Amino acid sequence: MAAVAPHDLGWSVAMLNMVGSIAFGASAIAGYVDPDSGEILSVRIDNLGTLLGAVSFFLGALLLIPDQKESPAEPADSVEQSP
């Protein structure tokens, strides 16, 4: 198995989620408020990290939609009921 496989759906979704997590982490660090001055460390990085994280998670979720259409859920009436 190759370490880098961008053509694989699972790899692409995992990579987008990792990028989103790193962006949200950077946003959290940049959003630190200095207790002495009350100033945010970096509003620009805070906002950019939040935007990049959200877009990355959204794209990862969009990539999963075709995968759901290929494997339909089991009908509810075919599930066995326990007594």
C-alpha positions in Angstrom: 0.0 0.0 0.0 1.4 3.4 -1.0 1.8 6.1 1.6 0.5 8.7 -0.8 -2.6 7.7 -2.8 -4.5 10.9 -3.8 -6.7 8.8 -6.2 -8.1 6.8 -3.3 -11.3 8.3 -1.8 -10.4 7.4 1.8 -7.0 8.9 1.5 -8.4 12.1 0.1 -11.0 12.5 2.8 -8.5 11.8 5.5 -6.1 14.3 4.0 -8.8 17.0 3.8 -9.8 16.3 7.4 -6.1 16.5 8.5 -5.7 19.9 6.8 -8.9 21.1 8.4 -7.8 20.0 11.8 -4.4 21.7 11.4 -6.2 24.9 10.2 -8.6 24.8 13.2 -5.6 24.3 15.5 -3.8 27.3 14.0 -7.0 29.3 14.4 -7.3 28.4 18.0 -3.7 29.5 18.7 -4.0 32.7 16.7 -7.3 33.5 18.6 -5.4 33.6 21.9 -6.3 36.7 23.8 -3.4 38.4 25.7 -4.7 38.8 29.3 -2.7 42.0 29.8 -3.8 43.9 26.7 -7.0 42.1 25.8 -5.8 41.9 22.1 -6.2 38.8 20.0 -2.8 37.4 18.8 -3.8 37.5 15.1 -7.4 38.1 13.9 -6.4 37.5 10.3 -4.9 34.0 11.0 -7.8 33.2 13.4 -10.4 33.9 10.6 -8.3 32.3 7.8 -7.8 29.2 9.9 -11.5 28.9 10.7 -12.4 29.4 7.0 -9.8 26.9 5.7 -10.8 24.3 8.4 -14.5 24.6 7.6 -13.9 24.4 3.8 -11.7 21.4 4.2 -14.2 19.5 6.4 -17.0 20.5 3.9 -15.1 19.2 0.9 -14.3 16.0 2.7 -18.0 15.5 3.5 -18.9 16.2 -0.2 -16.4 13.5 -1.3 -18.3 10.9 0.8 -21.7 11.5 -0.9 -21.0 9.4 -4.0 -19.7 6.6 -1.7 -23.1 6.6 0.1 -25.0 6.4 -3.1 -23.0 3.2 -4.1 -23.9 1.3 -0.9 -27.6 1.8 -0.1 -28.8 1.3 3.4 -30.6 -1.9 4.4 -34.4 -1.4 4.3 -35.9 -1.0 7.8 -38.4 -3.8 7.4 -35.7 -6.4 6.7 -34.1 -5.8 10.1 -34.9 -8.6 12.5 -36.7 -7.7 15.7 -35.6 -9.3 19.0 -38.4 -10.5 21.2 
